[in-house]
Amino acid sequence: MKRFFQPVAKDGSAKKPTLSSSSENGEISGEGSKKEPLKFITWNANSFLLRVKKNWPEFTKFITSFDPDVIAIQEVRMPAAGSKGAPKNPGELKDDTSSSREEKQILMRALSSPTFGDYRVWWSLSDSKYAGTALFVKKCFQPQKVFFNLDRKASKHEPDGRVILAEFETFNLLNTYAPNNGWKEEENSFPRRRKWDKRILEFVLQSSDKPLIWCGDLNVSHEEIDVSHPDFFSAAKLNGYVPPNKEDCGQPGFTLAERKRFGNILKEGKLIDAYRFLHKEKDTERGFSWSGNPIGKVLWKRPLSSLPCAF
């Protein structure tokens, strides 16, 4: 919740989007007089239901105070409606068992409060309580289209609900929960992350028609300044295992291979690290968001933008 920013147009203004009632696949068209969203929050909730149960008063107070136009959530960890492998409905949570109905009711009651009544929510979910993303957008700032994949295919959802892409008139907003790199060269570890990074790069290069705001849990710390103890993380091992490729060694999210690929995405996509653009120095007091063992802290999450940014 600490990393939020406002995209600002080069001339200091923002174009007015065209809005009307929604249609299938999140498409919205027509005319309206509202400006584009300017205030964004991105947060890895590490189970949104758990945050509702344990941290909802604090989160509600924060949202009420900051009054964001868009709230991007990662690690929702709520299962999608329907049977396993079935097409996903972006407006529905699982409720076909007594436990899932109870959990859905708890979540819906929390979101029915006045603070969240001004937002429309899109869910991109897994078949189980794993991963998942959500996007809250104020109803007066509705996107023209919403997709749940990097390919912009209407009915497709990324596995595990890792992507929500909202297209506004003057910019695109990408909310992702990147897969963890892992420690070993296994089927669901290094290859999965390499494939993800390749697809992200392809998406960024194909999305040059509009400025892009990319936020979420990106599961990578790009520079040494982004971690509290770079030597500690660079040398980290799991049960003494050393990967065949030396660039894959170290704490997942801070391996040299991941950092190089991420740097290439930024360079080729002409993206700006919004937080680092504004904060040039390391901030050991509040600049990191994940605690390692025994002393390290690393920053996974960072808003990126091809727009000039300001807090």
Secondary structure as GFF3:
##gff-version 3
##sequence-region A 1 311
A	DSSP	beta_strand	4	7	.	.	.	ID=ss1
A	DSSP	three_ten_helix	24	26	.	.	.	ID=ss2
A	DSSP	beta_strand	40	44	.	.	.	ID=ss3
A	DSSP	alpha_helix	48	66	.	.	.	ID=ss4
A	DSSP	beta_strand	70	74	.	.	.	ID=ss5
A	DSSP	alpha_helix	98	111	.	.	.	ID=ss6
A	DSSP	beta_strand	119	124	.	.	.	ID=ss7
A	DSSP	beta_strand	133	138	.	.	.	ID=ss8
A	DSSP	three_ten_helix	139	141	.	.	.	ID=ss9
A	DSSP	beta_strand	145	147	.	.	.	ID=ss10
A	DSSP	three_ten_helix	159	161	.	.	.	ID=ss11
A	DSSP	beta_strand	163	167	.	.	.	ID=ss12
A	DSSP	beta_strand	172	177	.	.	.	ID=ss13
A	DSSP	alpha_helix	190	206	.	.	.	ID=ss14
A	DSSP	beta_strand	212	217	.	.	.	ID=ss15
A	DSSP	three_ten_helix	224	226	.	.	.	ID=ss16
A	DSSP	alpha_helix	230	234	.	.	.	ID=ss17
A	DSSP	three_ten_helix	246	248	.	.	.	ID=ss18
A	DSSP	alpha_helix	256	269	.	.	.	ID=ss19
A	DSSP	beta_strand	272	273	.	.	.	ID=ss20
A	DSSP	alpha_helix	274	278	.	.	.	ID=ss21
A	DSSP	beta_strand	290	291	.	.	.	ID=ss22
A	DSSP	beta_strand	297	298	.	.	.	ID=ss23
A	DSSP	beta_strand	304	305	.	.	.	ID=ss24
A	DSSP	beta_strand	309	310	.	.	.	ID=ss25
###
